[in-house]
Amino acid sequence: KKLLINSRNEVTIPKKASSAEEAASSCGVLLTALPNDSILCSVLFGETIGETTSRGTHNFLRPLSIHVICSTALPTTSRLIASVPAKCSIGFVPTAIFACPDGLALGHATIPMSSSNQKHSKQIKPLLSLSATKVQILGDDRGAANVVKLAGNFLIASAIESTSEAFALVEQQGLNREAVHTLFSETIFDCLIYKGYGQRVATRDHAPYPDAHFALELGKKDVDLVRATAEEVGVKMPVAEVLGKRFEEALEIKGRGDLDWSAIGLSVSEDAGVGVEKYEEYCRRVDPKLDWTPPT
């Protein structure tokens, strides 16, 4: 919001909406970031729970308005949404956000977007660019941004797992895992993901810092979406299978759903014979504050 206000765009900030439908009816561009496919579809198209029925934002958007969907969802979900006839030339633009809230606030996100309507793309890209270093239009396939998001999150989760295994190896060989992380992050792995998640893994710091973490439950959901998307087209992803087991263990057996998704690294330490109780307790401290600066 601050980036929009500081830009040269005309911005109207309405009063806080009491429902998604009210929000949809009050703006020309609606951005939503919902946690899963089911919730996304129910917000768009409505649902009935008991005696309460919602009609969905699809029925309340203004004529010629655009709904920018920022959810990490199955490609088939975005294609389904795009196939539903829209009234009054309403536009649907699926996107994917690579950034935590702190990175978004600094304008450091990477945002792929899908749109078969060039006019919609030209209208939305400048708005998204306020929060991003790169906005990439991927073409006509409405599921393309979702595919790229799932591929990217798979790579990040794989980096967390492989970094955890590498640091377990050096630690069990008598080296300081934090020193090895510093060496790597200043040389051959001098990049955002290995610096940020490498720091978390090296120090076993998986606290849910405000605006600077990704929930473990959402990580499991995304890995499950990767596996489902791969199965649909017959692509074998053995690393995704390993990750699926890691997230399932961390969430359902270890009870670490309140921590950052990098907490799968604690299981790697445990597999190497290292006790992690004190680290896990520290991660759950009240009102955790970052004592290191995350890269953005």
C-alpha positions in Angstrom: 0.0 0.0 0.0 2.8 2.4 0.9 4.5 1.8 -2.5 1.2 2.5 -4.3 0.7 5.7 -2.3 4.3 6.9 -3.0 3.9 6.2 -6.7 2.4 8.5 -9.3 -0.7 6.3 -9.6 -4.1 7.6 -8.5 -4.9 5.5 -5.4 -8.2 5.4 -3.5 -8.1 3.5 -0.2 -11.7 2.7 0.8 -12.9 1.9 4.3 -12.1 -1.6 5.5 -14.5 -4.0 3.7 -16.7 -6.3 5.7 -16.5 -9.0 3.0 -14.7 -10.0 -0.1 -17.8 -9.1 -2.1 -17.8 -5.6 -0.7 -14.1 -5.2 -1.5 -14.7 -6.4 -5.1 -17.5 -3.9 -5.7 -15.5 -0.9 -4.5 -12.4 -1.2 -6.8 -11.3 -1.4 -10.4 -8.4 -3.7 -9.6 -8.8 -6.4 -7.0 -5.7 -8.3 -5.7 -6.2 -11.5 -3.7 -3.7 -13.8 -2.1 -5.6 -16.8 -0.7 -4.0 -19.9 1.0 -5.4 -22.7 -1.2 -7.4 -23.7 -4.3 -10.6 -24.5 -2.4 -10.7 -21.1 -0.6 -9.8 -19.3 -3.8 -12.7 -20.9 -5.7 -15.2 -20.3 -2.9 -14.2 -16.6 -2.7 -14.5 -16.2 -6.4 -17.7 -18.1 -7.1 -19.4 -18.2 -3.7 -20.4 -21.1 -1.4 -23.1 -22.1 1.1 -22.3 -22.9 4.7 -25.3 -23.8 6.7 -27.9 -21.1 6.2 -25.3 -18.6 5.0 -24.7 -18.1 1.2 -22.0 -15.9 -0.4 -22.3 -15.1 -4.1 -18.5 -14.6 -4.6 -16.4 -11.8 -5.9 -17.1 -12.9 -9.5 -20.6 -11.5 -9.2 -19.6 -8.2 -7.6 -16.7 -6.9 -9.6 -17.3 -3.7 -11.5 -17.6 -3.8 -15.3 -14.2 -3.8 -17.0 -12.4 -4.4 -13.7 -9.5 -6.8 -13.2 -9.0 -9.5 -10.6 -5.3 -10.2 -10.0 -5.0 -13.6 -8.4 -1.8 -14.0 -6.4 -2.5 -17.4 -4.8 -0.1 -20.4 -5.2 -2.6 -22.8 -6.8 -2.7 -25.6 -9.3 -2.4 -24.5 -12.9 -5.6 -26.4 -13.6 -7.4 -24.1 -11.1 -6.4 -20.9 -12.9 -7.4 -22.5 -16.3 -10.8 -23.4 -14.8 -11.3 -19.9 -13.5 -10.4 -18.5 -16.9 -12.9 -20.8 -18.6 -15.9 -19.4 -16.6 -17.7 -16.7 -18.6 -17.1 -13.3 -17.0 -19.8 -10.7 -17.1 -19.1 -7.2 -18.4 -15.6 -8.0 -19.7 -14.1 -8.6 -16.2 -10.4 -9.7 -16.5 -8.7 -12.4 -14.5 -4.9 -12.2 -14.3 -3.1 -15.1 -12.4 0.3 -14.1 -11.0 2.8 -15.6 -8.6 4.7 -13.7 -5.9 8.3 -14.7 -5.0 8.9 -12.7 -1.8 8.0 -12.5 1.8 6.1 -9.4 3.0 9.4 -7.7 3.9 10.7 -8.2 0.4 7.5 -6.9 -1.1 7.6 -3.8 1.0 11.1 -3.0 -0.4 10.0 -3.7 -4.0 12.2 -6.7 -4.3 9.7 -9.3 -5.4 9.8 -11.4 -8.6 6.4 -11.7 -10.2 5.5 -13.9 -13.2 2.0 -13.3 -14.6 -0.3 -15.0 -17.1 -2.7 -13.1 -19.3 -4.2 -13.6 -22.7 -5.4 -10.0 -22.8 -2.7 -7.5 -23.8 -4.7 -4.6 -22.4 -5.0 -6.2 -19.0 -1.3 -6.9 -19.0 -0.4 -3.3 -19.8 -2.7 -2.1 -17.1 -1.5 -4.4 -14.3 2.2 -4.7 -14.9 3.0 -1.1 -13.7 1.1 -1.8 -10.5 2.9 -5.0 -9.8 6.3 -3.5 -10.7 6.0 -1.2 -7.7 6.7 -4.2 -5.5 9.0 -6.1 -7.8 12.4 -6.0 -9.5 11.0 -8.2 -12.3 7.5 -8.7 -13.6 7.5 -11.3 -16.4 4.5 -11.9 -18.7 4.5 -15.6 -19.6 1.9 -15.7 -22.4 -1.6 -16.9 -23.0 -1.8 -20.0 -20.8 -3.6 -18.9 -17.6 -1.8 -21.6 -15.7 1.7 -20.6 -16.7 2.4 -18.4 -13.6 1.2 -21.2 -11.3 3.6 -23.6 -13.0 6.5 -21.2 -12.5 5.5 -20.6 -8.9 5.4 -24.3 -8.1 8.7 -24.9 -9.9 10.3 -22.0 -7.9 9.0 -23.1 -4.6 10.2 -26.6 -5.3 13.7 -25.3 -5.9 13.6 -23.3 -2.7 12.4 -26.3 -0.7 15.1 -28.4 -2.3 17.7 -25.8 -1.3 16.5 -26.0 2.3 16.8 -29.8 2.3 20.2 -30.0 0.5 21.6 -27.2 2.7 20.4 -29.0 5.8 22.1 -32.2 4.7 25.3 -30.4 3.7 25.6 -28.7 7.1 24.8 -31.9 8.9 27.7 -33.5 7.0 30.3 -30.7 7.9 29.1 -30.6 11.5 29.5 -34.3 12.0 33.0 -34.0 10.5 33.9 -31.5 13.2 33.5 -28.2 11.3 31.5 -25.1 12.4 28.3 -25.2 10.3 27.8 -21.4 10.6 31.3 -20.7 9.4 30.8 -23.0 6.4 27.5 -21.1 5.6 29.4 -17.8 5.7 32.0 -19.2 3.3 29.4 -20.4 0.8 27.2 -17.4 1.0 30.0 -15.0 0.4 31.4 -17.0 -2.6 29.8 -19.7 -4.7 26.3 -19.5 -3.2 26.1 -15.7 -3.0 22.4 -15.4 -3.7 19.1 -14.6 -1.9 17.9 -18.1 -1.2 21.1 -19.7 0.0 22.0 -16.6 2.1 18.6 -16.3 3.8 17.6 -20.0 4.2 21.2 -21.0 4.7 21.3 -18.6 7.7 18.2 -20.2 9.1 19.4 -23.7 8.6 23.0 -23.0 9.8 21.8 -21.5 13.1 18.7 -23.7 13.3 16.6 -20.5 13.6 13.2 -21.3 12.3 11.1 -18.8 14.3 8.0 -17.4 12.6 9.2 -13.8 12.4 6.5 -11.3 11.4 6.7 -10.5 7.7 9.8 -12.7 7.2 8.7 -16.3 7.3 6.7 -18.9 5.3 4.5 -21.3 7.2 5.5 -24.9 7.2 1.9 -26.0 6.5 1.9 -23.8 3.4 5.3 -25.4 2.4 3.7 -28.8 2.6 0.7 -27.7 0.6 3.0 -26.3 -2.2 5.1 -29.5 -2.4 1.9 -31.5 -2.6 0.8 -29.2 -5.5 4.2 -29.8 -7.2 3.8 -33.6 -6.9 0.2 -33.4 -8.2 1.1 -31.2 -11.2 4.1 -33.5 -12.0 1.9 -36.6 -11.8 -0.6 -35.1 -14.2 1.9 -34.9 -17.0 4.0 -38.0 -16.1 7.1 -36.2 -14.8 9.0 -38.1 -12.2 10.3 -35.9 -9.3 12.1 -38.1 -6.7 13.4 -35.1 -4.8 9.8 -33.9 -4.5 8.9 -37.2 -3.0 11.7 -36.8 -0.4 10.4 -33.3 0.4 6.9 -34.6 0.8 8.0 -37.0 3.4 10.0 -34.3 5.2 7.1 -31.9 5.4 4.7 -34.6 6.5 7.0 -35.7 9.3 7.6 -32.1 10.5 4.0 -31.3 10.5 2.2 -34.4 11.6 4.8 -36.3 13.6 7.1 -33.6 15.0 4.4 -31.0 15.5 6.4 -28.1 14.0 3.5 -26.5 12.1 4.0 -23.3 14.0 7.5 -22.7 12.6 9.0 -21.5 9.3 9.0 -24.1 6.5 12.8 -24.2 6.8 12.2 -26.2 10.0 12.3 -29.4 8.0 16.1 -28.9 8.5 15.6 -29.9 12.2 14.7 -33.4 11.1 18.0 -33.6 9.1 19.9 -32.7 12.2 18.0 -35.3 14.2 18.8 -38.0 11.6 22.4 -37.1 12.1 22.1 -37.7 15.9 22.0 -34.1 17.0 19.4 -33.1 19.6 17.4 -30.0 18.6 15.2 -29.5 21.6 16.9 -26.3 22.8 16.8 -24.8 19.2 13.1 -25.7 18.8 12.3 -24.1 22.2 14.2 -20.9 21.1 12.3 -20.8 17.9 9.1 -20.7 19.9 10.1 -17.8 22.1 7.5 -15.1 22.7 7.4 -12.3 20.2 10.6 -13.3 18.3 12.7 -10.6 16.9 15.3 -11.0 14.2 18.9 -10.6 15.4 20.2 -10.8 11.9 19.2 -9.0 8.7 17.6 -11.3 6.1 18.6 -10.7 2.5 16.0 -9.3 0.1 
